[in-house]
Amino acid sequence: MDSLGKIFFRGLVTLLPIAVTIYVLYSAIIILENLLGGILRQILPSYVPGLGLIVILILIFVFGLILNNYLASRFWVAIEQKITEVPFIKAIYSPLRDLMNMFSNKSQKSLQQVVLVRLGSTGAHSLGLVTREQFTDLKMPGTTDKVAVLFPFSYALGGITLLIPREMITPIDMPIEKAMSLAITGWVKLDKNDTPVGEKPPEPKL
């Protein structure tokens, strides 16, 4: 029975991430399809399922292509500034924009260094990402010896940013992508050399 339980558990931990990934992708496709699908059904004499999704993807690509133009990009920046001046819209639009910007290459490049932060005198440490080292433009008192460190949440988007004294951080040689992956998964992500759940580690070669 113990062996059967291990086999079932290994199958579960292998299949569950695949099933959840498929479900999330399927839900995203359904949402995108329904955004324009209902309108196209009323306009077109005959509607082909999936046409709404295709039109949405084309519109997104065309919009991104337009924003590659300098004048169009500056025009959009001006529109964004006007949008963020409206209190209610700003409360919705600004957080969503910042959330999407987290996945951009520009945002990832601003994460300068992976560090271990010492938590007081407890001996505990936390993994963080330095996002800012200078605050002169903000004119904030008491920040000359501090850096901004982002601590990503586990199993969730987002995180918390704290201003940490420099003597409490220790830079480590780790790629930012791996640090983010470890933090988001609560450090349960396996490396290639780690032993999968339910398997015995390989015997050392003599």
C-alpha positions in Angstrom: 0.0 0.0 0.0 2.9 2.3 0.8 4.3 1.8 -2.7 0.9 2.4 -4.3 0.6 5.7 -2.3 4.0 6.9 -3.6 3.1 6.0 -7.2 -0.2 7.9 -6.9 1.5 10.9 -5.2 4.1 11.0 -8.0 1.4 10.9 -10.6 -0.5 13.7 -8.8 2.4 16.1 -8.5 3.3 15.5 -12.2 -0.2 15.7 -13.7 -1.6 18.5 -11.5 0.7 21.3 -12.8 0.0 20.2 -16.4 -3.8 20.2 -15.7 -3.7 23.6 -14.0 -1.6 25.1 -16.9 -4.1 23.7 -19.5 -7.0 25.1 -17.5 -5.5 28.6 -17.2 -4.7 28.7 -20.9 -8.1 27.4 -21.8 -9.8 30.1 -19.5 -7.6 32.8 -21.1 -8.6 31.7 -24.6 -12.3 31.7 -23.7 -12.1 35.2 -22.2 -10.3 36.6 -25.2 -12.8 34.8 -27.5 -15.8 36.3 -25.7 -14.4 39.9 -25.8 -15.2 40.3 -29.5 -17.0 37.1 -30.2 -20.4 38.4 -29.2 -20.0 41.6 -31.3 -18.8 39.7 -34.3 -21.7 37.2 -34.1 -24.1 40.2 -34.5 -22.2 41.8 -37.3 -21.2 38.8 -39.5 -23.7 36.7 -41.3 -21.9 33.5 -40.3 -19.5 33.2 -37.4 -16.6 30.8 -37.1 -15.7 29.8 -33.5 -12.3 31.2 -32.6 -12.6 34.3 -34.9 -13.0 36.6 -31.9 -9.7 35.3 -30.5 -7.9 35.7 -33.8 -9.2 39.3 -34.2 -8.1 40.2 -30.6 -4.6 38.8 -31.2 -4.3 40.8 -34.5 -5.5 44.0 -32.7 -2.9 43.5 -29.9 -0.1 42.9 -32.5 -1.2 46.0 -34.6 -1.3 48.1 -31.4 2.2 47.0 -30.4 3.4 47.7 -33.9 1.9 51.2 -33.8 3.6 51.9 -30.5 7.0 51.1 -32.0 6.7 54.4 -33.8 8.2 57.3 -31.8 5.4 59.8 -32.4 2.7 57.2 -31.6 4.6 56.2 -28.5 4.8 59.8 -27.3 1.1 60.3 -28.1 0.2 57.3 -26.0 2.3 58.5 -23.1 0.3 61.8 -23.2 -2.9 59.8 -23.2 -1.7 57.7 -20.2 -0.9 60.9 -18.2 -4.5 62.1 -18.8 -5.9 58.8 -17.9 -4.0 58.6 -14.6 -5.4 62.1 -13.6 -8.9 60.6 -13.2 -9.1 59.3 -9.6 -11.3 56.2 -10.1 -9.7 55.1 -13.4 -6.2 55.7 -11.9 -7.0 53.3 -9.1 -7.7 50.5 -11.6 -5.5 51.3 -14.6 -2.2 52.2 -12.8 -1.9 48.9 -10.7 -2.8 46.8 -13.8 -0.2 48.7 -15.9 2.5 48.2 -13.3 1.6 44.5 -13.0 2.0 44.0 -16.7 5.2 46.0 -16.7 6.7 43.4 -14.3 6.9 41.0 -17.1 8.6 43.3 -19.6 12.3 43.1 -20.4 12.8 46.7 -19.3 11.4 45.9 -15.8 13.5 42.8 -15.5 16.6 44.8 -16.3 15.8 47.2 -13.5 16.2 44.3 -11.0 19.9 44.8 -10.5 21.1 42.2 -8.0 20.0 39.1 -6.1 20.7 39.5 -2.4 20.2 37.7 0.9 18.8 40.0 3.5 19.7 39.4 7.2 16.6 39.5 9.3 17.8 41.2 12.5 19.8 39.0 14.9 17.7 35.9 14.4 20.1 34.3 12.0 17.4 34.1 9.4 17.7 35.4 5.8 15.3 36.2 3.0 16.0 36.3 -0.7 15.3 39.6 -2.4 16.0 41.6 -5.5 17.6 45.1 -5.4 15.4 47.4 -7.5 16.9 50.8 -6.5 20.2 52.0 -4.9 19.9 55.8 -5.1 17.0 58.0 -3.8 18.5 61.5 -4.5 15.8 62.3 -7.0 13.1 61.6 -4.4 14.6 63.8 -1.7 13.9 61.3 1.0 15.8 61.8 4.3 17.6 58.9 5.9 18.0 56.9 2.7 21.7 57.5 1.8 22.7 54.1 3.3 19.7 52.1 2.2 18.7 50.2 -0.9 15.2 49.2 -2.1 14.7 45.4 -2.0 11.8 43.6 -3.6 10.6 40.4 -1.8 8.3 38.5 -4.2 5.3 36.7 -2.7 5.2 32.9 -2.8 2.4 31.4 -5.0 1.1 34.8 -5.9 1.9 37.8 -8.1 3.4 40.8 -6.5 5.5 41.3 -3.4 6.7 43.8 -0.9 9.5 46.4 -1.2 11.5 47.5 1.8 14.3 50.0 2.2 17.1 48.0 3.7 20.4 49.2 5.2 23.3 48.2 3.0 25.1 46.3 5.8 22.1 43.9 6.1 22.3 42.6 2.5 24.7 40.2 0.9 24.9 40.0 -2.9 24.8 36.4 -4.3 25.7 35.1 -7.7 22.3 33.9 -8.9 20.4 34.7 -12.1 17.4 36.9 -11.4 15.1 34.4 -13.2 16.1 31.6 -10.9 15.7 33.8 -7.8 12.2 34.8 -8.9 11.3 31.2 -9.6 12.5 30.1 -6.1 10.7 32.9 -4.4 7.4 32.5 -6.2 7.4 28.7 -5.7 8.4 28.9 -2.0 11.7 27.3 -2.8 10.2 23.9 -3.8 11.3 24.2 -7.4 13.6 21.4 -8.3 16.9 21.9 -10.1 18.0 19.5 -12.8 20.3 17.7 -10.3 17.6 17.4 -7.6 15.7 14.2 -7.0 12.0 14.3 -8.0 9.4 13.6 -5.4 8.8 9.9 -4.8 12.2 8.8 -6.2 15.3 7.7 -4.3 18.5 9.6 -5.0 20.9 7.8 -7.3 23.5 5.6 -5.7 27.0 7.2 -5.6 29.3 5.8 -8.2 32.4 4.1 -6.8 
